[in-house]
Amino acid sequence: MSAPKVLMTPDEGLYEAVKTHLSACEVSVDEKITEAHAIWLSRLRRPGTWWTGAERIAIAKTARAARDCPLCAAKKEALSPNSVTGEYAVPDDVKAILPHEIIELVCRAVTDVNRMTKSAIAAIEKVGLDHGHYVEALGLTVVTRNLDTFCRGLGLPFYDLSFDPVDGEPSRIKPVDAAMGEEFVPMIRSAVPEPPNDDLWDPKTVGNVYRALSYVPNAHRDTRLLAKVQYVDIDHLLDFKSNSRALARVQSEYVASRVSAINECFY
Amino acid sequence: MLSWSVTPEDEIDTQGIVKGAESGDMGIEGGVEIANFVEAVVKGTEEEITANRGILIGVLGPVKFVEVIATAAMFEQMVRIADGTGIALDDMTLGATEDLRDSLGLNEFSTAQHTFRKE
């Protein structure tokens, strides 16, 4: 198996910041969750596959701002989201570096993802962006939503995103075995991905949700990192007999099912 | 996944997946309190989260509480991955959940249009 080029240890300063942040809540947070969140924040500030570190931080800020964006709320209420126009309530530094088309897709992914469409995503190609720009942005958006929800549930402020980006250019490397199908984005379709992405999943348990972000393999690796400490190791998703958590598996699945139902997620 | 995680000793009412706390505890320890807290976290106010957090910690204890919020937050991520990429329901899941989807009305969700298609 090839060694993936993805950060597996957090930046020291960010690790300490996350520890301090989580120590302010009334309950003790598992050290593995603390470390995983610090690793992801450390990855966030580095160049990705399609975006620079500064752009990746801006995407996370957009995902956070969408929670309270009046335009997003109006679009969600409208019969057609495209019938409502206006300015997204995102910070000025975000507007300065992110294409409007990406801000729009990130906002929809946070507040109105049920109405995401293949054509809305494909529209980014008209402004010179690749599907990879969307997949990576979606990956960052959903993790931001995860971490913000976690902090909110604990009664804490959100993590500070005002750290400096690491300089460098995105790699723009596409998986050689990714292809477009009926879904909205290209995905790796083989049971065993070609190197260096043969670490992405266990071929015995792979499902479509594993493949979803595979056009940007490191976005899927982010999901694996967090699922392992916040839910279950996704290689053991269908192993209902072993359970390393205090919660019974049926309790974990009830939480997962309720969140999915409230969001009207059919999958 | 919920139905697959049930052990022979469990008797759960899957209507709680869509109805939440009004279905009672569903035979799950802390089921009502979990449902109320999750609903508050996903679509409630800060006040509702605070109130239900205290109740849930009282029922499950702090360790299980952290696992509840960690799982809920993870699924705020997972549902957006699924619907943001338009993935279809896997064949295995499609067949195994036919009765459950029908009884819970999940086929009426707007996202069923793309998720329900045959691969």
Interface residues (C-beta under 8 A of the other chain):
Chain A: E26 V27 S28 V29 D30 I33 A109 V110 V113 N114 R115 M116 K118 V135 L138 G139 T141 V142 V143 R145 N146 L147 T149 F150 R152 G153 L154 G155 E182 E183 F184 V185 M187 G207 N208 V209 R211 A212 L213 T223 L226 A227 V229 Q230 Y231 L237 L238 F240 R245 A246 L247 A248 R249 V250 Q251 S252 E253 Y254 V255 A256 S257 R258 V259 S260 A261 I262 N263 E264 C265 F266 Y267
Chain B: M1 L2 W4 S5 V6 T7 D10 I12 G16 I17 V18 G20 M26 I28 E29 G30 G31 I34 A35 F37 V38 E39 V41 V42 K43 E46 I49 T50 R53 I57 L60 G61 P62 V63 K64 F65 V66 E67 V68 I69 A70 T71 A72 A73 M74 F75 E76 Q77 M78 V79 R80 I81 A82 D83 G84 T85 G86 I87 A88 L89 D90 M92 T93 L104 L106 N107 F109 S110 T111 A112 H114 T115 F116 R117 E119
